[in-house]
Amino acid sequence: MRNPLAALGRIRAYFFKSEQYQLIDMPVQVGQSIDKHGHITAAHTRIQKVRVGKPPAQHQRSLFVDDEAAPAKSPKATRLDTFIRKHGGLANLAHLLAGMSESPQQHVFSEMGKMGGKKVAEVLAMFDNIKPVSVNLLNNISVI
């Protein structure tokens, strides 16, 4: 007499097989190393099994909500925003510009305008109400 649970195991294996993703061989660079006995192993490439990731889920449209009413994605940061963030914000940038003479300041303002697609007057307006930051020797930041 056959065991009915054995057949169930085969069926269960086929059922869960659809959720398992395949392993593929991937070359991996291995650096040079020395083991505890002093033997030197040269740098080489080894083959490693890597599990293929689950594909991203498709966005399914809702039957009851309009797609236009979906929340809008946040706008991508402009080059000007990235430049300002990279230099520590508007206050720190104002501090850097305060140490420059008039000609380099105007050049920086014009380049910032080109990055952001703004006029020089609009870039200057960004700095109107900003107080420059001073940094003392103990790296404590205080507003002037």
C-alpha positions as CSV (number, residue, x, y, z in Angstrom):
1,M,0.0,0.0,0.0
2,R,1.3,3.4,-1.0
3,N,1.5,6.2,1.5
4,P,-0.9,9.0,0.5
5,L,1.3,11.6,2.2
6,A,4.2,10.8,-0.1
7,A,2.1,11.9,-3.1
8,L,1.2,15.0,-1.2
9,G,4.9,15.8,-0.8
10,R,5.5,15.6,-4.5
11,I,2.5,17.9,-5.2
12,R,3.7,20.3,-2.6
13,A,7.1,20.4,-4.1
14,Y,5.7,21.3,-7.6
15,F,3.4,23.9,-6.0
16,F,6.1,25.8,-4.2
17,K,8.6,25.4,-7.1
18,S,6.9,28.4,-8.8
19,E,8.0,30.7,-6.0
20,Q,11.6,29.6,-6.1
21,Y,13.9,31.5,-8.4
22,Q,16.8,30.0,-10.1
23,L,20.4,30.2,-9.1
24,I,22.9,31.3,-11.8
25,D,26.6,31.2,-12.0
26,M,28.3,34.6,-11.5
27,P,32.0,35.3,-11.8
28,V,33.4,37.0,-8.7
29,Q,36.9,38.6,-8.4
30,V,38.8,37.4,-5.4
31,G,41.8,39.3,-4.1
32,Q,45.2,38.0,-3.1
33,S,45.3,36.5,0.4
34,I,47.7,34.7,2.8
35,D,46.5,31.8,4.9
36,K,47.7,31.1,8.5
37,H,50.5,28.9,7.2
38,G,52.0,31.7,5.1
39,H,50.9,30.3,1.7
40,I,50.1,33.1,-0.8
41,T,47.0,32.7,-2.9
42,A,47.1,34.8,-6.0
43,A,44.1,37.0,-7.1
44,H,41.7,34.9,-9.2
45,T,38.1,34.7,-10.4
46,R,35.8,32.2,-8.8
47,I,32.3,31.2,-9.9
48,Q,29.6,31.8,-7.3
49,K,25.9,30.8,-7.3
50,V,23.7,33.9,-7.1
51,R,19.9,33.8,-6.7
52,V,18.0,35.7,-9.4
53,G,15.8,38.3,-7.7
54,K,12.1,38.4,-7.8
55,P,10.9,40.6,-10.7
56,P,9.3,43.9,-9.6
57,A,5.6,43.8,-9.2
58,Q,3.5,45.5,-11.9
59,H,1.4,48.4,-10.7
60,Q,-2.2,47.3,-11.1
61,R,-4.7,50.0,-11.9
62,S,-7.5,50.5,-9.4
63,L,-11.1,50.1,-10.6
64,F,-12.4,52.7,-8.1
65,V,-9.8,55.4,-8.1
66,D,-8.7,57.6,-11.0
67,D,-5.1,57.4,-11.9
68,E,-5.0,61.1,-12.2
69,A,-5.9,61.4,-8.5
70,A,-2.9,59.3,-7.5
71,P,-0.2,61.2,-5.5
72,A,2.3,63.0,-7.7
73,K,5.9,62.1,-7.5
74,S,8.2,64.6,-5.9
75,P,10.0,66.7,-8.5
76,K,13.6,65.7,-9.2
77,A,16.2,68.0,-7.6
78,T,17.6,70.5,-10.0
79,R,21.3,71.0,-10.5
80,L,21.1,74.2,-8.6
81,D,19.5,72.5,-5.6
82,T,22.2,69.8,-5.7
83,F,24.9,72.5,-5.9
84,I,23.5,74.4,-2.9
85,R,23.1,71.1,-0.8
86,K,26.7,70.1,-1.8
87,H,28.1,73.4,-0.4
88,G,26.2,73.0,2.9
89,G,23.1,75.0,2.3
90,L,22.3,78.7,1.5
91,A,23.8,80.0,4.8
92,N,27.1,78.2,4.3
93,L,27.2,79.3,0.7
94,A,26.5,82.9,1.7
95,H,29.5,82.6,4.1
96,L,31.7,81.4,1.3
97,L,30.5,84.2,-1.0
98,A,31.1,86.8,1.7
99,G,34.8,86.1,1.6
100,M,35.0,86.8,-2.2
101,S,35.4,90.0,-4.0
102,E,32.7,91.4,-6.3
103,S,33.9,89.9,-9.6
104,P,34.1,86.3,-8.4
105,Q,30.7,86.7,-6.6
106,Q,29.1,87.8,-9.8
107,H,30.6,84.9,-11.7
108,V,29.3,82.4,-9.2
109,F,25.9,84.0,-9.3
110,S,25.7,83.8,-13.1
111,E,26.9,80.2,-13.1
112,M,24.2,79.4,-10.4
113,G,21.7,81.1,-12.6
114,K,22.7,78.9,-15.6
115,M,22.4,75.7,-13.5
116,G,19.0,76.6,-12.2
117,G,17.6,78.3,-15.4
118,K,17.2,81.6,-13.4
119,K,18.3,85.1,-13.9
120,V,21.1,86.6,-11.7
121,A,18.5,88.8,-9.9
122,E,16.5,85.7,-9.0
123,V,19.6,84.0,-7.6
124,L,20.5,87.1,-5.6
125,A,17.0,87.2,-4.2
126,M,17.6,83.7,-2.8
127,F,20.3,85.2,-0.5
128,D,18.4,88.3,0.6
129,N,17.2,87.0,4.0
130,I,20.1,84.6,4.7
131,K,22.6,85.4,7.4
132,P,26.1,84.1,6.7
133,V,27.4,81.4,9.1
134,S,30.7,81.8,10.9
135,V,32.7,78.8,12.0
136,N,35.1,79.1,15.0
137,L,38.1,76.9,15.7
138,L,36.2,74.4,17.8
139,N,33.9,73.6,14.8
140,N,30.9,75.0,16.6
141,I,28.7,76.8,14.1
142,S,27.0,80.0,15.1
143,V,25.0,82.6,13.2
144,I,26.5,86.1,13.0
